[in-house]
Amino acid sequence: MDFSIKPLDAKNGYATFKTGCIAVAVFDDKTLSAAAKALDSKGEIQAALKSGDITGKPGSALLLRNLSGIAAERVLLVGLGKPGAITEKDFTSALQATARTFATLGGGDAIVALPFDSVAKRDANWAIHCFILAARDGAYRPDTMKSKKEPVTGGVKKIAFAIDTKQAASARETVAQAIATANGIELTKELGNLPANVCTPTYLANTAKKMAREFKLTAEILDRKQLQALKMGSFLSVTNGSVEPPKFIVLKHSGGKAKEAPIVLVGKGITFDSGGISIKPGAAMDEMKYDMGGAAAVLGTMRAIAEMNLPLNVIVVIPACENMPSGSATKPGDIVTSMSGQTIEVLNTDAEGRLVLCDALTYVERFKPALVIDAATLTGACITALGHHNSGLFTRNDDVHDALANELLAAGKAAGDTAWRMPIEDSYQEQLKSNFADMGNIGGPAAGSVTAACFLERYTRKYTWAHLDIAGTAWKSGAAKGSTGRPVPLLTAFLLGRAKAAKAR
């Protein structure tokens, strides 16, 4: 799918555009957008509104053919609700309706001429970005492993956005960024949707190597012997029951200044989580292939920013392994020593994500990072707390971390990939006490997502840090089962903001 900008000026008006379809907006008070008025020289669009063929409500759509006096073969009327300051929700509904209709058309190209500048507190670049992500999401097919691919019939392959000439340069930059973000999301979906017998720790490592070759990144893959030499006893304890070798993946994008402190993204890479000896129930256990959602997301984010060549130093770190039961598996009650030297009583082997992450979070100290963000499908408790709409955001309570939290929340809102801040307080740390080790790996059923974050926090006190629990947002179940690609939009928007700030300095 190809996206471009169609400049608007005195010579190039809406009626002159030769295209298979042009999408314009109508409102629920039976008024037309500026673009719709420009195409309605004979009153045919107004007549369709008055007849009730389209209500103008958000997401409603009506396709008209062969209107008088215009070059476009079809005109798609899209409802935007109330005129004036359009809400994000209403505009998003209109974008989705447009993308769905375009997917059914026989014409090879189309133009989107919606009022991009009319969304409350947003600009045209936001609207274009949203449309591209929506269109690419609709076009994605999770059929990589099928012997017969789903046939793709029809659908618009080239989409242009009608933008005032003065805004064209900025819009073109937005298109490039949105395409890169969509590519990152698609990589994340592909990795997540692959079965665990294909997407192994070695497969993730090879994906990182392939990205390094394609985008001139630096990749380093540590194996078991190197992890043993680093004394990553906590990470390695999770791998004890599996025949799949663990991989510790480090991928670097050096787009910033040579001595500039990097931003580090850490992704939990449990390519299959049986629960280990604390085995999970059989129902829906197949979905535990998604327990590497954090790893997939940070790889997808790296792909996006590498394609954009952002002027930042970014490092991705992924502890990847399986969590399986066997005669050699770690047992409940075992005590392991983390890379930091702290000891952990493994009270539940199904709380393994924090055991691999804590060693990764210790390892990244060597990079002297500007900040560290980890993403992990960490706790079912986060789903209980927040459902499937918001990712859980955890960080310390001080001015520096409050600023980071606000920055991440704003990036998530702008990208439509929202998070909600959850607490980290010393009172919750009490639940991790152990009689026999420095800490237990669980704190009981109460506030499970919070105590998991508190566990990780113990390993991050030498740098600025935030944790995203994406257990409820990384994939969908049921008929719509599949990876969502989250939180790639949030992380990419955050890094774009950081790059913009760095450029302004």
C-alpha positions, -999 to +999 in steps of 0.1 A: +000+000+000+014+033-011+008+067+006+015+102-007+006+139-005-016+156-031-009+194-028-039+218-030-035+252-046-052+275-070-046+253-100-051+219-083-086+219-067-107+190-055-128+188-087-097+185-109-082+155-092-083+124-114-087+094-091-107+063-086-123+078-055-122+109-034-133+108+003-150+140+017-168+148+049-205+155+057-220+164+090-251+153+110-268+187+105-268+180+068-240+204+060-209+197+039-172+201+045-153+226+022-141+197+000-176+183-003-189+217-013-162+220-040-175+188-056-212+196-054-216+219-083-249+203-093-262+197-057-260+159-059-242+155-026-266+178-008-295+158-023-280+125-009-279+141+025-314+154+024-327+121+012-314+103+043-291+080+023-263+091+048-269+105+082-237+123+087-231+104+120-195+095+128-184+065+107-214+065+084-205+063+047-221+065+012-204+059-021-216+080-051-205+074-087-202+097-118-210+130-102-212+159-126-183+183-132-156+164-113-127+142-125-130+115-098-148+084-107-164+080-073-170+102-043-171+087-008-192+107+017-180+101+052-199+112+083-180+133+109-209+140+134-212+176+146-195+203+127-169+226+143-143+211+167-144+174+158-136+149+185-107+124+181-132+096+186-155+108+158-126+115+134-111+081+141-145+065+133-145+084+100-110+073+092-118+036+099-150+039+077-129+054+049-102+027+051-129-001+052-146+013+021-113+018+002-105-019+009-136-030-011-131-008-042-119-019-076-101+014-084-064+013-078-060+048-063-079+072-040-076+106-024-086+115+012-099+150+015-113+151+050-109+183+071-077+172+088-072+205+106-106+204+123-099+178+150-100+194+185-064+198+199-049+179+169-034+189+135-034+175+100-002+155+107-020+136+135-049+128+113-027+115+084-007+094+108-039+078+122-053+071+088-021+053+076-020+031+107-058+023+104-054+014+067-023-008+073-040-025+102-070-033+080-048-047+053-027-070+076-034-107+073-020-132+099-017-160+073+021-165+072+018-201+083-011-210+060-005-232+030-031-212+011-030-175+017-063-156+019-070-141-015-068-103-017-094-090-041-097-054-051-089-026-027-072+007-032-034+003-034-024+040-037-038+066-013-030+103-014-039+130+012-052+163-002-032+190+018-027+227+013+006+233-005+020+252+025+016+221+047+028+196+021+065+193+033+055+186+069+028+161+057+053+142+036+075+138+067+045+126+086+037+100+059+072+086+061+071+084+099+037+067+098+048+041+073+078+033+094+056+030+125+032+007+106+061-014+095+073-017+131+038-027+142+035-053+115+069-068+125+056-070+161+023-087+150+042-112+128+065-122+156+037-124+181+014-145+159+041-170+149+038-203+169+063-210+196+079-239+177+089-213+150+094-181+170+120-195+194+147-174+213+170-183+184+144-170+159+142-137+178+180-134+178+181-141+140+154-114+135+176-089+154+206-099+132+186-094+100+175-060+112+211-051+120+221-059+084+192-041+068+194-009+089+231-008+098+225-015+134+248-033+158+237-067+171+252-088+198+238-121+209+249-137+242+245-174+247+243-196+278+281-197+286+283-159+284+252-155+306+268-179+331+300-158+331+278-127+338+262-146+367+227-142+354+214-169+378+179-155+378+174-154+340+191-188+336+168-204+363+138-199+340+156-217+311+163-249+332+133-268+320+136-261+283+158-277+255+156-244+236+189-224+243+184-190+258+195-159+239+203-125+253+198-100+225+214-065+224+206-043+193+220-008+190+209+022+169+236+049+170+218+079+155+227+104+182+260+120+192+288+097+200+289+103+238+251+109+242+235+086+268+213+061+252+176+053+257+173+016+265+142-005+257+140-038+275+115-064+262+104-096+280+111-125+256+094-156+269+087-173+236+064-198+254+052-198+290+038-230+303+042-217+338+070-242+345+064-265+375+036-241+386+019-251+353-009-231+339-044-244+331-047-260+297-074-236+285-060-209+262-024-220+270-017-216+233-019-179+238+013-181+259+032-178+227+024-141+231+045-139+263+072-125+242+050-095+233+075-071+250+104-084+230+083-082+198+073-046+206+108-033+213+121-050+181+092-034+162+099+000+178+136-004+168+126-012+132+104+019+131+130+043+144+158+028+124+138+033+092+132+069+102+169+071+112+161+091+143+189+112+157+190+092+190+211+065+205+187+037+213+195+002+226+171-027+227+178-055+252+158-088+252+163-117+275+147-146+255+139-181+266+111-206+272+096-215+305+089-252+305+084-280+331+108-310+331+130-329+355+156-301+353+132-272+358+134-248+386+111-258+415+089-237+438+110-229+469+143-229+450+166-199+457+185-182+428+211-155+427+205-126+403+232-108+384+230-080+410+239-104+438+205-103+453+189-137+461+153-146+451+131-173+465+111-187+436+077-192+452+059-196+419+077-205+387+049-189+366+061-155+378+091-159+355+090-127+336+104-107+365+132-133+369+145-127+334+139-090+334+157-083+367+190-096+352+184-076+320+178-045+340+210-050+359+229-056+327+219-023+312+236-003+339+268-007+318+253+016+292+249+045+316+215+051+301+195+084+299+165+063+308+152+027+306+118+015+297+108-021+299+078-036+282+064-070+294+033-092+293+040-095+330+008-100+351-028-112+347-035-089+376-029-059+353-058-072+331-080-074+361-071-038+370-072-022+336-088-046+312-077-045+276-078-008+269-048+007+288-013-007+294-002-003+330+026+023+335+047+021+367+076+043+378+089+059+410+073+089+426+097+119+422+100+148+399+122+131+373+100+100+371+068+120+373+080+139+342+088+107+324+054+092+333+036+123+319+057+122+287+048+085+281+012+090+289+010+120+265+028+099+238+003+071+243-027+094+240-013+110+209-007+076+193-040+061+203-020+035+224-030+046+259-015+037+293-026+044+328-003+051+357-003+027+386+014+031+420+048+020+432+052+026+470+073+012+497+043-003+515+039-028+486+075-039+489+066-055+522+047-082+503+079-094+487+096-104+520+111-139+522+123-158+553+150-174+534+162-150+506+164-113+499+130-114+484+103-137+470+093-135+434+056-130+442+038-109+468+005-128+470-027-122+451-033-086+464-021-059+440-002-085+418+008-061+391+020-035+416+042-060+435+056-073+402+066-037+393+080-033+429+102-064+423+116-049+391+121-015+407+147-030+431+170-035+401+167-001+386+178+023+412+209+035+393+190+051+365+156+066+354+131+038+347+096+031+337+077-002+333+049-010+309+027-040+318+011-049+284-005-082+295-039-068+286-030-049+254-004-070+235-029-094+220-066-102+216-084-134+223-115-151+208-126-146+172-102-116+168-072-136+183-039-120+173-012-096+182-022-060+184+013-045+178+011-025+210+029-007+225+049+001+194+028+033+186+034+046+222+071+039+223+076+053+187+057+085+195+078+089+227+110+085+208+099+109+180+092+134+207+126+129+222+142+133+188+123+165+181+134+179+215+170+169+207+169+186+173+155+218+189+184+220+214 
